[in-house]
Amino acid sequence: HTEMFSDGMLPLVNSGVIDNSRKITHKGRVVTSFLLGTQELYDYVHNNPGVEVLDCQYTNSPSVIAKCPQMHAINSCIEVD
């Protein structure tokens, strides 16, 4: 469950580190509101039933996120002034 599905997550999904098997809703599927990456990412997502692209009002909803047991939030930063 993520707002943005990017290239950095692709190796984790492909290797099974992220498998979404413990999710209560959308079990076994990556849920995201948008994609940002290379052609490899877009090819992976195209017609892939294991990926659901949904409205960000849903993916970012605290009540939806609260249904995910042991949710961990990871935020990244490229540069800070």
PDB file with SEQRES, HELIX, SHEET and CRYST1 records, atoms N, CA, C and O in Angstrom:
SEQRES   1 A   81  HIS THR GLU MET PHE SER ASP GLY MET LEU PRO LEU VAL          
SEQRES   2 A   81  ASN SER GLY VAL ILE ASP ASN SER ARG LYS ILE THR HIS          
SEQRES   3 A   81  LYS GLY ARG VAL VAL THR SER PHE LEU LEU GLY THR GLN          
SEQRES   4 A   81  GLU LEU TYR ASP TYR VAL HIS ASN ASN PRO GLY VAL GLU          
SEQRES   5 A   81  VAL LEU ASP CYS GLN TYR THR ASN SER PRO SER VAL ILE          
SEQRES   6 A   81  ALA LYS CYS PRO GLN MET HIS ALA ILE ASN SER CYS ILE          
SEQRES   7 A   81  GLU VAL ASP                                                  
HELIX    1 AA1 ASP A    7  MET A    9  5                                   3    
HELIX    2 AA2 LEU A   10  ASN A   14  1                                   5    
HELIX    3 AA3 GLN A   39  VAL A   45  1                                   7    
HELIX    4 AA4 CYS A   56  THR A   59  1                                   4    
HELIX    5 AA5 PRO A   62  ILE A   65  1                                   4    
SHEET    1 AA1 3 THR A   2  SER A   6  0                                        
SHEET    2 AA1 3 VAL A  30  LEU A  36  1                                        
SHEET    3 AA1 3 VAL A  51  VAL A  53  1                                        
CRYST1    1.000    1.000    1.000  90.00  90.00  90.00 P 1           1          
ATOM      1  N   HIS A   1       0.857  -1.164   0.000  1.00  0.00           N  
ATOM      2  CA  HIS A   1       0.000   0.000   0.000  1.00  0.00           C  
ATOM      3  C   HIS A   1       0.901   1.222   0.000  1.00  0.00           C  
ATOM      4  O   HIS A   1       1.648   1.448   0.952  1.00  0.00           O  
ATOM      5  N   THR A   2       0.833   2.014  -1.068  1.00  0.00           N  
ATOM      6  CA  THR A   2       1.719   3.160  -1.183  1.00  0.00           C  
ATOM      7  C   THR A   2       1.077   4.242  -2.026  1.00  0.00           C  
ATOM      8  O   THR A   2       0.286   3.957  -2.925  1.00  0.00           O  
ATOM      9  N   GLU A   3       1.417   5.465  -1.737  1.00  0.00           N  
ATOM     10  CA  GLU A   3       0.917   6.554  -2.578  1.00  0.00           C  
ATOM     11  C   GLU A   3       1.599   6.513  -3.941  1.00  0.00           C  
ATOM     12  O   GLU A   3       0.945   6.650  -4.975  1.00  0.00           O  
ATOM     13  N   MET A   4       2.926   6.323  -3.936  1.00  0.00           N  
ATOM     14  CA  MET A   4       3.687   6.322  -5.184  1.00  0.00           C  
ATOM     15  C   MET A   4       4.444   5.002  -5.338  1.00  0.00           C  
ATOM     16  O   MET A   4       5.220   4.609  -4.467  1.00  0.00           O  
ATOM     17  N   PHE A   5       4.206   4.340  -6.442  1.00  0.00           N  
ATOM     18  CA  PHE A   5       4.927   3.106  -6.772  1.00  0.00           C  
ATOM     19  C   PHE A   5       6.031   3.507  -7.747  1.00  0.00           C  
ATOM     20  O   PHE A   5       5.756   3.968  -8.855  1.00  0.00           O  
ATOM     21  N   SER A   6       7.283   3.328  -7.323  1.00  0.00           N  
ATOM     22  CA  SER A   6       8.414   3.769  -8.136  1.00  0.00           C  
ATOM     23  C   SER A   6       9.391   2.611  -8.364  1.00  0.00           C  
ATOM     24  O   SER A   6       9.231   1.518  -7.822  1.00  0.00           O  
ATOM     25  N   ASP A   7      10.394   2.887  -9.173  1.00  0.00           N  
ATOM     26  CA  ASP A   7      11.399   1.873  -9.516  1.00  0.00           C  
ATOM     27  C   ASP A   7      12.077   1.256  -8.296  1.00  0.00           C  
ATOM     28  O   ASP A   7      12.442   0.081  -8.326  1.00  0.00           O  
ATOM     29  N   GLY A   8      12.250   2.024  -7.236  1.00  0.00           N  
ATOM     30  CA  GLY A   8      12.914   1.510  -6.046  1.00  0.00           C  
ATOM     31  C   GLY A   8      12.199   0.343  -5.404  1.00  0.00           C  
ATOM     32  O   GLY A   8      12.825  -0.482  -4.739  1.00  0.00           O  
ATOM     33  N   MET A   9      10.895   0.264  -5.594  1.00  0.00           N  
ATOM     34  CA  MET A   9      10.130  -0.837  -5.012  1.00  0.00           C  
ATOM     35  C   MET A   9      10.113  -2.081  -5.885  1.00  0.00           C  
ATOM     36  O   MET A   9       9.858  -3.182  -5.399  1.00  0.00           O  
ATOM     37  N   LEU A  10      10.383  -1.908  -7.162  1.00  0.00           N  
ATOM     38  CA  LEU A  10      10.276  -3.022  -8.102  1.00  0.00           C  
ATOM     39  C   LEU A  10      11.149  -4.224  -7.739  1.00  0.00           C  
ATOM     40  O   LEU A  10      10.644  -5.346  -7.768  1.00  0.00           O  
ATOM     41  N   PRO A  11      12.430  -4.053  -7.399  1.00  0.00           N  
ATOM     42  CA  PRO A  11      13.224  -5.227  -7.007  1.00  0.00           C  
ATOM     43  C   PRO A  11      12.686  -5.907  -5.744  1.00  0.00           C  
ATOM     44  O   PRO A  11      12.791  -7.125  -5.602  1.00  0.00           O  
ATOM     45  N   LEU A  12      12.120  -5.133  -4.841  1.00  0.00           N  
ATOM     46  CA  LEU A  12      11.558  -5.714  -3.610  1.00  0.00           C  
ATOM     47  C   LEU A  12      10.320  -6.545  -3.907  1.00  0.00           C  
ATOM     48  O   LEU A  12      10.115  -7.599  -3.306  1.00  0.00           O  
ATOM     49  N   VAL A  13       9.499  -6.075  -4.828  1.00  0.00           N  
ATOM     50  CA  VAL A  13       8.303  -6.833  -5.224  1.00  0.00           C  
ATOM     51  C   VAL A  13       8.720  -8.072  -6.014  1.00  0.00           C  
ATOM     52  O   VAL A  13       8.216  -9.167  -5.760  1.00  0.00           O  
ATOM     53  N   ASN A  14       9.620  -7.911  -6.952  1.00  0.00           N  
ATOM     54  CA  ASN A  14      10.047  -9.042  -7.794  1.00  0.00           C  
ATOM     55  C   ASN A  14      10.743 -10.140  -7.000  1.00  0.00           C  
ATOM     56  O   ASN A  14      10.644 -11.315  -7.355  1.00  0.00           O  
ATOM     57  N   SER A  15      11.445  -9.774  -5.932  1.00  0.00           N  
ATOM     58  CA  SER A  15      12.154 -10.778  -5.135  1.00  0.00           C  
ATOM     59  C   SER A  15      11.286 -11.369  -4.026  1.00  0.00           C  
ATOM     60  O   SER A  15      11.705 -12.299  -3.337  1.00  0.00           O  
ATOM     61  N   GLY A  16      10.079 -10.831  -3.853  1.00  0.00           N  
ATOM     62  CA  GLY A  16       9.173 -11.362  -2.835  1.00  0.00           C  
ATOM     63  C   GLY A  16       9.332 -10.740  -1.464  1.00  0.00           C  
ATOM     64  O   GLY A  16       8.646 -11.138  -0.523  1.00  0.00           O  
ATOM     65  N   VAL A  17      10.234  -9.761  -1.330  1.00  0.00           N  
ATOM     66  CA  VAL A  17      10.379  -9.069  -0.045  1.00  0.00           C  
ATOM     67  C   VAL A  17       9.067  -8.364   0.290  1.00  0.00           C  
ATOM     68  O   VAL A  17       8.599  -8.403   1.427  1.00  0.00           O  
ATOM     69  N   ILE A  18       8.488  -7.723  -0.712  1.00  0.00           N  
ATOM     70  CA  ILE A  18       7.140  -7.159  -0.592  1.00  0.00           C  
ATOM     71  C   ILE A  18       6.216  -8.095  -1.351  1.00  0.00           C  
ATOM     72  O   ILE A  18       6.295  -8.195  -2.576  1.00  0.00           O  
ATOM     73  N   ASP A  19       5.332  -8.787  -0.622  1.00  0.00           N  
ATOM     74  CA  ASP A  19       4.401  -9.692  -1.303  1.00  0.00           C  
ATOM     75  C   ASP A  19       2.937  -9.415  -0.951  1.00  0.00           C  
ATOM     76  O   ASP A  19       2.031 -10.031  -1.513  1.00  0.00           O  
ATOM     77  N   ASN A  20       2.714  -8.495  -0.030  1.00  0.00           N  
ATOM     78  CA  ASN A  20       1.362  -8.069   0.344  1.00  0.00           C  
ATOM     79  C   ASN A  20       0.480  -9.208   0.852  1.00  0.00           C  
ATOM     80  O   ASN A  20      -0.746  -9.128   0.774  1.00  0.00           O  
ATOM     81  N   SER A  21       1.086 -10.242   1.358  1.00  0.00           N  
ATOM     82  CA  SER A  21       0.328 -11.409   1.824  1.00  0.00           C  
ATOM     83  C   SER A  21      -0.333 -11.207   3.179  1.00  0.00           C  
ATOM     84  O   SER A  21      -1.229 -11.969   3.541  1.00  0.00           O  
ATOM     85  N   ARG A  22       0.085 -10.206   3.932  1.00  0.00           N  
ATOM     86  CA  ARG A  22      -0.472  -9.981   5.261  1.00  0.00           C  
ATOM     87  C   ARG A  22      -1.569  -8.918   5.282  1.00  0.00           C  
ATOM     88  O   ARG A  22      -2.095  -8.580   6.343  1.00  0.00           O  
ATOM     89  N   LYS A  23      -1.901  -8.408   4.131  1.00  0.00           N  
ATOM     90  CA  LYS A  23      -2.907  -7.354   4.051  1.00  0.00           C  
ATOM     91  C   LYS A  23      -4.302  -7.913   4.299  1.00  0.00           C  
ATOM     92  O   LYS A  23      -4.602  -9.051   3.939  1.00  0.00           O  
ATOM     93  N   ILE A  24      -5.141  -7.101   4.914  1.00  0.00           N  
ATOM     94  CA  ILE A  24      -6.536  -7.473   5.132  1.00  0.00           C  
ATOM     95  C   ILE A  24      -7.349  -7.165   3.878  1.00  0.00           C  
ATOM     96  O   ILE A  24      -8.156  -7.982   3.435  1.00  0.00           O  
ATOM     97  N   THR A  25      -7.129  -5.970   3.306  1.00  0.00           N  
ATOM     98  CA  THR A  25      -7.804  -5.589   2.062  1.00  0.00           C  
ATOM     99  C   THR A  25      -6.789  -5.643   0.923  1.00  0.00           C  
ATOM    100  O   THR A  25      -5.603  -5.387   1.130  1.00  0.00           O  
ATOM    101  N   HIS A  26      -7.250  -5.972  -0.260  1.00  0.00           N  
ATOM    102  CA  HIS A  26      -6.387  -6.043  -1.443  1.00  0.00           C  
ATOM    103  C   HIS A  26      -5.219  -7.014  -1.227  1.00  0.00           C  
ATOM    104  O   HIS A  26      -4.085  -6.745  -1.622  1.00  0.00           O  
ATOM    105  N   LYS A  27      -5.521  -8.130  -0.600  1.00  0.00           N  
ATOM    106  CA  LYS A  27      -4.499  -9.131  -0.272  1.00  0.00           C  
ATOM    107  C   LYS A  27      -3.732  -9.567  -1.530  1.00  0.00           C  
ATOM    108  O   LYS A  27      -4.327  -9.910  -2.552  1.00  0.00           O  
ATOM    109  N   GLY A  28      -2.407  -9.543  -1.428  1.00  0.00           N  
ATOM    110  CA  GLY A  28      -1.560  -9.980  -2.525  1.00  0.00           C  
ATOM    111  C   GLY A  28      -1.375  -8.944  -3.624  1.00  0.00           C  
ATOM    112  O   GLY A  28      -0.759  -9.234  -4.650  1.00  0.00           O  
ATOM    113  N   ARG A  29      -1.901  -7.743  -3.422  1.00  0.00           N  
ATOM    114  CA  ARG A  29      -1.814  -6.726  -4.468  1.00  0.00           C  
ATOM    115  C   ARG A  29      -1.114  -5.471  -3.972  1.00  0.00           C  
ATOM    116  O   ARG A  29      -1.261  -5.078  -2.815  1.00  0.00           O  
ATOM    117  N   VAL A  30      -0.353  -4.850  -4.860  1.00  0.00           N  
ATOM    118  CA  VAL A  30       0.195  -3.526  -4.606  1.00  0.00           C  
ATOM    119  C   VAL A  30      -0.920  -2.527  -4.874  1.00  0.00           C  
ATOM    120  O   VAL A  30      -1.522  -2.544  -5.948  1.00  0.00           O  
ATOM    121  N   VAL A  31      -1.203  -1.659  -3.912  1.00  0.00           N  
ATOM    122  CA  VAL A  31      -2.197  -0.599  -4.083  1.00  0.00           C  
ATOM    123  C   VAL A  31      -1.446   0.720  -4.091  1.00  0.00           C  
ATOM    124  O   VAL A  31      -0.674   1.008  -3.176  1.00  0.00           O  
ATOM    125  N   THR A  32      -1.670   1.516  -5.118  1.00  0.00           N  
ATOM    126  CA  THR A  32      -0.979   2.795  -5.267  1.00  0.00           C  
ATOM    127  C   THR A  32      -1.911   3.813  -5.897  1.00  0.00           C  
ATOM    128  O   THR A  32      -2.935   3.456  -6.479  1.00  0.00           O  
ATOM    129  N   SER A  33      -1.548   5.090  -5.776  1.00  0.00           N  
ATOM    130  CA  SER A  33      -2.359   6.116  -6.441  1.00  0.00           C  
ATOM    131  C   SER A  33      -1.672   6.653  -7.697  1.00  0.00           C  
ATOM    132  O   SER A  33      -2.340   7.203  -8.572  1.00  0.00           O  
ATOM    133  N   PHE A  34      -0.352   6.501  -7.799  1.00  0.00           N  
ATOM    134  CA  PHE A  34       0.321   6.886  -9.038  1.00  0.00           C  
ATOM    135  C   PHE A  34       1.665   6.195  -9.156  1.00  0.00           C  
ATOM    136  O   PHE A  34       2.196   5.652  -8.186  1.00  0.00           O  
ATOM    137  N   LEU A  35       2.204   6.227 -10.368  1.00  0.00           N  
ATOM    138  CA  LEU A  35       3.474   5.579 -10.701  1.00  0.00           C  
ATOM    139  C   LEU A  35       4.462   6.624 -11.181  1.00  0.00           C  
ATOM    140  O   LEU A  35       4.084   7.592 -11.842  1.00  0.00           O  
ATOM    141  N   LEU A  36       5.720   6.428 -10.850  1.00  0.00           N  
ATOM    142  CA  LEU A  36       6.766   7.309 -11.360  1.00  0.00           C  
ATOM    143  C   LEU A  36       8.021   6.476 -11.524  1.00  0.00           C  
ATOM    144  O   LEU A  36       8.588   5.993 -10.544  1.00  0.00           O  
ATOM    145  N   GLY A  37       8.456   6.309 -12.769  1.00  0.00           N  
ATOM    146  CA  GLY A  37       9.650   5.504 -12.972  1.00  0.00           C  
ATOM    147  C   GLY A  37      10.006   5.314 -14.420  1.00  0.00           C  
ATOM    148  O   GLY A  37       9.645   6.112 -15.284  1.00  0.00           O  
ATOM    149  N   THR A  38      10.717   4.245 -14.664  1.00  0.00           N  
ATOM    150  CA  THR A  38      11.226   3.931 -15.994  1.00  0.00           C  
ATOM    151  C   THR A  38      10.219   3.064 -16.753  1.00  0.00           C  
ATOM    152  O   THR A  38       9.183   2.668 -16.219  1.00  0.00           O  
ATOM    153  N   GLN A  39      10.549   2.789 -17.989  1.00  0.00           N  
ATOM    154  CA  GLN A  39       9.702   1.925 -18.810  1.00  0.00           C  
ATOM    155  C   GLN A  39       9.555   0.540 -18.178  1.00  0.00           C  
ATOM    156  O   GLN A  39       8.509  -0.095 -18.315  1.00  0.00           O  
ATOM    157  N   GLU A  40      10.589   0.075 -17.494  1.00  0.00           N  
ATOM    158  CA  GLU A  40      10.517  -1.231 -16.828  1.00  0.00           C  
ATOM    159  C   GLU A  40       9.364  -1.266 -15.823  1.00  0.00           C  
ATOM    160  O   GLU A  40       8.636  -2.256 -15.750  1.00  0.00           O  
ATOM    161  N   LEU A  41       9.196  -0.201 -15.055  1.00  0.00           N  
ATOM    162  CA  LEU A  41       8.098  -0.132 -14.091  1.00  0.00           C  
ATOM    163  C   LEU A  41       6.753  -0.131 -14.801  1.00  0.00           C  
ATOM    164  O   LEU A  41       5.845  -0.866 -14.413  1.00  0.00           O  
ATOM    165  N   TYR A  42       6.618   0.686 -15.832  1.00  0.00           N  
ATOM    166  CA  TYR A  42       5.349   0.770 -16.552  1.00  0.00           C  
ATOM    167  C   TYR A  42       5.016  -0.558 -17.240  1.00  0.00           C  
ATOM    168  O   TYR A  42       3.850  -0.949 -17.289  1.00  0.00           O  
ATOM    169  N   ASP A  43       6.015  -1.244 -17.763  1.00  0.00           N  
ATOM    170  CA  ASP A  43       5.794  -2.562 -18.365  1.00  0.00           C  
ATOM    171  C   ASP A  43       5.336  -3.568 -17.305  1.00  0.00           C  
ATOM    172  O   ASP A  43       4.463  -4.396 -17.565  1.00  0.00           O  
ATOM    173  N   TYR A  44       5.927  -3.491 -16.113  1.00  0.00           N  
ATOM    174  CA  TYR A  44       5.549  -4.396 -15.023  1.00  0.00           C  
ATOM    175  C   TYR A  44       4.086  -4.190 -14.630  1.00  0.00           C  
ATOM    176  O   TYR A  44       3.359  -5.154 -14.389  1.00  0.00           O  
ATOM    177  N   VAL A  45       3.668  -2.943 -14.566  1.00  0.00           N  
ATOM    178  CA  VAL A  45       2.325  -2.614 -14.096  1.00  0.00           C  
ATOM    179  C   VAL A  45       1.250  -2.871 -15.156  1.00  0.00           C  
ATOM    180  O   VAL A  45       0.118  -3.215 -14.818  1.00  0.00           O  
ATOM    181  N   HIS A  46       1.596  -2.705 -16.420  1.00  0.00           N  
ATOM    182  CA  HIS A  46       0.623  -2.828 -17.510  1.00  0.00           C  
ATOM    183  C   HIS A  46      -0.072  -4.189 -17.490  1.00  0.00           C  
ATOM    184  O   HIS A  46       0.581  -5.227 -17.592  1.00  0.00           O  
ATOM    185  N   ASN A  47      -1.384  -4.178 -17.360  1.00  0.00           N  
ATOM    186  CA  ASN A  47      -2.212  -5.396 -17.336  1.00  0.00           C  
ATOM    187  C   ASN A  47      -1.809  -6.375 -16.239  1.00  0.00           C  
ATOM    188  O   ASN A  47      -2.048  -7.575 -16.367  1.00  0.00           O  
ATOM    189  N   ASN A  48      -1.200  -5.879 -15.162  1.00  0.00           N  
ATOM    190  CA  ASN A  48      -0.782  -6.742 -14.052  1.00  0.00           C  
ATOM    191  C   ASN A  48      -1.902  -6.766 -13.004  1.00  0.00           C  
ATOM    192  O   ASN A  48      -2.177  -5.741 -12.381  1.00  0.00           O  
ATOM    193  N   PRO A  49      -2.548  -7.910 -12.802  1.00  0.00           N  
ATOM    194  CA  PRO A  49      -3.635  -7.975 -11.819  1.00  0.00           C  
ATOM    195  C   PRO A  49      -3.153  -7.836 -10.373  1.00  0.00           C  
ATOM    196  O   PRO A  49      -3.965  -7.697  -9.458  1.00  0.00           O  
ATOM    197  N   GLY A  50      -1.840  -7.874 -10.167  1.00  0.00           N  
ATOM    198  CA  GLY A  50      -1.282  -7.722  -8.831  1.00  0.00           C  
ATOM    199  C   GLY A  50      -1.035  -6.276  -8.439  1.00  0.00           C  
ATOM    200  O   GLY A  50      -0.502  -6.000  -7.364  1.00  0.00           O  
ATOM    201  N   VAL A  51      -1.426  -5.347  -9.319  1.00  0.00           N  
ATOM    202  CA  VAL A  51      -1.250  -3.916  -9.041  1.00  0.00           C  
ATOM    203  C   VAL A  51      -2.586  -3.218  -9.257  1.00  0.00           C  
ATOM    204  O   VAL A  51      -3.216  -3.369 -10.304  1.00  0.00           O  
ATOM    205  N   GLU A  52      -3.006  -2.460  -8.264  1.00  0.00           N  
ATOM    206  CA  GLU A  52      -4.234  -1.665  -8.370  1.00  0.00           C  
ATOM    207  C   GLU A  52      -3.877  -0.188  -8.215  1.00  0.00           C  
ATOM    208  O   GLU A  52      -3.301   0.209  -7.202  1.00  0.00           O  
ATOM    209  N   VAL A  53      -4.215   0.620  -9.208  1.00  0.00           N  
ATOM    210  CA  VAL A  53      -4.015   2.068  -9.144  1.00  0.00           C  
ATOM    211  C   VAL A  53      -5.367   2.683  -8.809  1.00  0.00           C  
ATOM    212  O   VAL A  53      -6.305   2.623  -9.604  1.00  0.00           O  
ATOM    213  N   LEU A  54      -5.452   3.273  -7.623  1.00  0.00           N  
ATOM    214  CA  LEU A  54      -6.713   3.805  -7.114  1.00  0.00           C  
ATOM    215  C   LEU A  54      -6.574   5.286  -6.777  1.00  0.00           C  
ATOM    216  O   LEU A  54      -5.463   5.811  -6.696  1.00  0.00           O  
ATOM    217  N   ASP A  55      -7.686   5.941  -6.586  1.00  0.00           N  
ATOM    218  CA  ASP A  55      -7.713   7.363  -6.248  1.00  0.00           C  
ATOM    219  C   ASP A  55      -6.951   7.621  -4.950  1.00  0.00           C  
ATOM    220  O   ASP A  55      -7.035   6.832  -4.009  1.00  0.00           O  
ATOM    221  N   CYS A  56      -6.205   8.732  -4.903  1.00  0.00           N  
ATOM    222  CA  CYS A  56      -5.392   9.036  -3.720  1.00  0.00           C  
ATOM    223  C   CYS A  56      -6.255   9.325  -2.491  1.00  0.00           C  
ATOM    224  O   CYS A  56      -5.769   9.199  -1.367  1.00  0.00           O  
ATOM    225  N   GLN A  57      -7.511   9.704  -2.672  1.00  0.00           N  
ATOM    226  CA  GLN A  57      -8.391   9.881  -1.506  1.00  0.00           C  
ATOM    227  C   GLN A  57      -8.601   8.547  -0.801  1.00  0.00           C  
ATOM    228  O   GLN A  57      -8.848   8.514   0.404  1.00  0.00           O  
ATOM    229  N   TYR A  58      -8.507   7.464  -1.535  1.00  0.00           N  
ATOM    230  CA  TYR A  58      -8.603   6.130  -0.943  1.00  0.00           C  
ATOM    231  C   TYR A  58      -7.255   5.682  -0.389  1.00  0.00           C  
ATOM    232  O   TYR A  58      -7.162   5.291   0.774  1.00  0.00           O  
ATOM    233  N   THR A  59      -6.214   5.735  -1.211  1.00  0.00           N  
ATOM    234  CA  THR A  59      -4.921   5.198  -0.780  1.00  0.00           C  
ATOM    235  C   THR A  59      -4.340   5.960   0.408  1.00  0.00           C  
ATOM    236  O   THR A  59      -3.611   5.382   1.214  1.00  0.00           O  
ATOM    237  N   ASN A  60      -4.652   7.243   0.525  1.00  0.00           N  
ATOM    238  CA  ASN A  60      -4.101   8.065   1.608  1.00  0.00           C  
ATOM    239  C   ASN A  60      -5.068   8.242   2.768  1.00  0.00           C  
ATOM    240  O   ASN A  60      -4.779   8.991   3.701  1.00  0.00           O  
ATOM    241  N   SER A  61      -6.188   7.578   2.728  1.00  0.00           N  
ATOM    242  CA  SER A  61      -7.187   7.713   3.786  1.00  0.00           C  
ATOM    243  C   SER A  61      -6.710   7.044   5.080  1.00  0.00           C  
ATOM    244  O   SER A  61      -6.362   5.863   5.069  1.00  0.00           O  
ATOM    245  N   PRO A  62      -6.691   7.782   6.187  1.00  0.00           N  
ATOM    246  CA  PRO A  62      -6.279   7.176   7.466  1.00  0.00           C  
ATOM    247  C   PRO A  62      -7.122   5.961   7.846  1.00  0.00           C  
ATOM    248  O   PRO A  62      -6.603   5.017   8.440  1.00  0.00           O  
ATOM    249  N   SER A  63      -8.401   5.968   7.516  1.00  0.00           N  
ATOM    250  CA  SER A  63      -9.248   4.821   7.879  1.00  0.00           C  
ATOM    251  C   SER A  63      -8.894   3.584   7.052  1.00  0.00           C  
ATOM    252  O   SER A  63      -9.017   2.462   7.543  1.00  0.00           O  
ATOM    253  N   VAL A  64      -8.462   3.769   5.821  1.00  0.00           N  
ATOM    254  CA  VAL A  64      -8.024   2.641   4.980  1.00  0.00           C  
ATOM    255  C   VAL A  64      -6.666   2.133   5.466  1.00  0.00           C  
ATOM    256  O   VAL A  64      -6.463   0.927   5.608  1.00  0.00           O  
ATOM    257  N   ILE A  65      -5.749   3.050   5.716  1.00  0.00           N  
ATOM    258  CA  ILE A  65      -4.406   2.675   6.177  1.00  0.00           C  
ATOM    259  C   ILE A  65      -4.480   1.974   7.534  1.00  0.00           C  
ATOM    260  O   ILE A  65      -3.708   1.053   7.801  1.00  0.00           O  
ATOM    261  N   ALA A  66      -5.397   2.403   8.381  1.00  0.00           N  
ATOM    262  CA  ALA A  66      -5.541   1.791   9.714  1.00  0.00           C  
ATOM    263  C   ALA A  66      -5.955   0.321   9.636  1.00  0.00           C  
ATOM    264  O   ALA A  66      -5.760  -0.421  10.598  1.00  0.00           O  
ATOM    265  N   LYS A  67      -6.513  -0.104   8.526  1.00  0.00           N  
ATOM    266  CA  LYS A  67      -6.909  -1.512   8.354  1.00  0.00           C  
ATOM    267  C   LYS A  67      -5.720  -2.414   8.021  1.00  0.00           C  
ATOM    268  O   LYS A  67      -5.845  -3.639   8.020  1.00  0.00           O  
ATOM    269  N   CYS A  68      -4.577  -1.808   7.741  1.00  0.00           N  
ATOM    270  CA  CYS A  68      -3.373  -2.574   7.398  1.00  0.00           C  
ATOM    271  C   CYS A  68      -2.595  -2.881   8.677  1.00  0.00           C  
ATOM    272  O   CYS A  68      -2.033  -1.971   9.286  1.00  0.00           O  
ATOM    273  N   PRO A  69      -2.555  -4.152   9.093  1.00  0.00           N  
ATOM    274  CA  PRO A  69      -1.844  -4.481  10.331  1.00  0.00           C  
ATOM    275  C   PRO A  69      -0.344  -4.224  10.201  1.00  0.00           C  
ATOM    276  O   PRO A  69       0.262  -4.483   9.161  1.00  0.00           O  
ATOM    277  N   GLN A  70       0.224  -3.721  11.259  1.00  0.00           N  
ATOM    278  CA  GLN A  70       1.668  -3.462  11.322  1.00  0.00           C  
ATOM    279  C   GLN A  70       2.168  -2.619  10.150  1.00  0.00           C  
ATOM    280  O   GLN A  70       3.232  -2.890   9.593  1.00  0.00           O  
ATOM    281  N   MET A  71       1.404  -1.606   9.785  1.00  0.00           N  
ATOM    282  CA  MET A  71       1.806  -0.699   8.697  1.00  0.00           C  
ATOM    283  C   MET A  71       3.081   0.038   9.092  1.00  0.00           C  
ATOM    284  O   MET A  71       3.213   0.523  10.216  1.00  0.00           O  
ATOM    285  N   HIS A  72       3.998   0.112   8.165  1.00  0.00           N  
ATOM    286  CA  HIS A  72       5.229   0.873   8.347  1.00  0.00           C  
ATOM    287  C   HIS A  72       5.272   1.960   7.289  1.00  0.00           C  
ATOM    288  O   HIS A  72       5.012   1.695   6.115  1.00  0.00           O  
ATOM    289  N   ALA A  73       5.596   3.169   7.689  1.00  0.00           N  
ATOM    290  CA  ALA A  73       5.715   4.278   6.748  1.00  0.00           C  
ATOM    291  C   ALA A  73       7.192   4.552   6.485  1.00  0.00           C  
ATOM    292  O   ALA A  73       7.986   4.684   7.416  1.00  0.00           O  
ATOM    293  N   ILE A  74       7.543   4.634   5.222  1.00  0.00           N  
ATOM    294  CA  ILE A  74       8.914   4.947   4.828  1.00  0.00           C  
ATOM    295  C   ILE A  74       8.856   6.164   3.914  1.00  0.00           C  
ATOM    296  O   ILE A  74       8.258   6.121   2.839  1.00  0.00           O  
ATOM    297  N   ASN A  75       9.476   7.232   4.352  1.00  0.00           N  
ATOM    298  CA  ASN A  75       9.550   8.447   3.548  1.00  0.00           C  
ATOM    299  C   ASN A  75      11.003   8.663   3.141  1.00  0.00           C  
ATOM    300  O   ASN A  75      11.920   8.440   3.932  1.00  0.00           O  
ATOM    301  N   SER A  76      11.199   9.091   1.926  1.00  0.00           N  
ATOM    302  CA  SER A  76      12.570   9.319   1.473  1.00  0.00           C  
ATOM    303  C   SER A  76      12.791  10.797   1.192  1.00  0.00           C  
ATOM    304  O   SER A  76      11.850  11.569   1.006  1.00  0.00           O  
ATOM    305  N   CYS A  77      14.041  11.156   1.168  1.00  0.00           N  
ATOM    306  CA  CYS A  77      14.410  12.536   0.916  1.00  0.00           C  
ATOM    307  C   CYS A  77      15.640  12.544   0.033  1.00  0.00           C  
ATOM    308  O   CYS A  77      16.584  11.790   0.269  1.00  0.00           O  
ATOM    309  N   ILE A  78      15.635  13.379  -0.965  1.00  0.00           N  
ATOM    310  CA  ILE A  78      16.793  13.493  -1.850  1.00  0.00           C  
ATOM    311  C   ILE A  78      17.706  14.626  -1.401  1.00  0.00           C  
ATOM    312  O   ILE A  78      18.930  14.499  -1.450  1.00  0.00           O  
ATOM    313  N   GLU A  79      17.106  15.743  -0.960  1.00  0.00           N  
ATOM    314  CA  GLU A  79      17.908  16.884  -0.578  1.00  0.00           C  
ATOM    315  C   GLU A  79      17.142  17.733   0.437  1.00  0.00           C  
ATOM    316  O   GLU A  79      15.920  17.856   0.356  1.00  0.00           O  
ATOM    317  N   VAL A  80      17.865  18.312   1.385  1.00  0.00           N  
ATOM    318  CA  VAL A  80      17.272  19.193   2.391  1.00  0.00           C  
ATOM    319  C   VAL A  80      18.094  20.471   2.428  1.00  0.00           C  
ATOM    320  O   VAL A  80      19.324  20.430   2.452  1.00  0.00           O  
ATOM    321  N   ASP A  81      17.402  21.611   2.431  1.00  0.00           N  
ATOM    322  CA  ASP A  81      18.108  22.897   2.585  1.00  0.00           C  
ATOM    323  C   ASP A  81      18.238  23.229   4.041  1.00  0.00           C  
ATOM    324  O   ASP A  81      18.799  24.268   4.390  1.00  0.00           O  
TER     325      ASP A  81                                                      
END                                                                             
